[in-house]
Amino acid sequence: MTSHNRPESVRNYCSHKIGFIGKKALQTEIGKKIFDSLYKSNVYSFLSSQISDFKNYKLVQEIKNQPLPQHLAVIMDGNRRFATEVGLSPTQGHYYGLDKLETLLDWCLEIGIKILTVYAFSTENFTRKSEEVKILMDLCDLQIKRAQNDERIHKKKVRVKLLGDIKVLPKELQQSVKQLEEDTKNYKDYQFNIAFAYGGREEIVQAIKHIVNDVKNDELDPEQITEKTVSSYLYTTGLPDPDLILRTSGEARISNFLLWQLAYSELYFTDVYWPAFQRTDFLKAIKDFQRRKRRYGK
């Protein structure tokens, strides 16, 4: 254990905090009470943190010994409500949400989830106030540019792809997305999908249009169209359907996300707002998934 984690460091920290009182003041009853109060509260926090870390460590080991979801999809909900409850602006809530997304990628890499798909911006989100839409566009651009220089992406061989109608995005963002997809297109160990300007119904409509066009051009026999054929025309072509779809914030609905792909996905809803979503919450969701019996209608 490193020195800054030892209880004596907590005592030193407390001494520093009340150093303004002076050494003589610490010899008084009031000074002693202040010191004892600070020391006890920080020791409690220290011990609580250590216990939590140990429990998470044990949980991670248990999870790694059980079948993992190969494909995890997350509806990141609650940025604005989180901000309101803690006295922040909606913009700050979205920034905290972005930071949490990067942390989520770490958690997935840690336990070995191969495919992560996150719902970042829906087609319906375009109806929000123009100022907020611009902020979300800027945040997506920031996320993409961070990923371009992210050591994890290149070291872990994570392919990054945007799922959605890229044509409706600002030109600069389109270029950033295309560059990142090009830079990571040969990575095969992991895949990170960002559903942005995405709608499940729109995805299916676009797939139907392409299928009809290929039938008209005699490139596809309508009698040979199967579920597998339809899947090959979706944004997620080549990927397995999500095993687990997780939604934060307490809402229990899918909100037009991966409508075709979720046919046999397990659903998990938590009351925690997305920016407040913790590693423990993540591990509990994965553990809950591992307890379920998947029958696929059989």
Beta strands, then each sheet from edge to edge (+ up, - down):
strand 1: 71-75
strand 2: 115-122
strand 3: 158-163
strand 4: 190-198
strand 5: 244-247
strand 6: 266-269
sheet 1: 3+ 4+ 2+ 1+ 5+ 6+
end
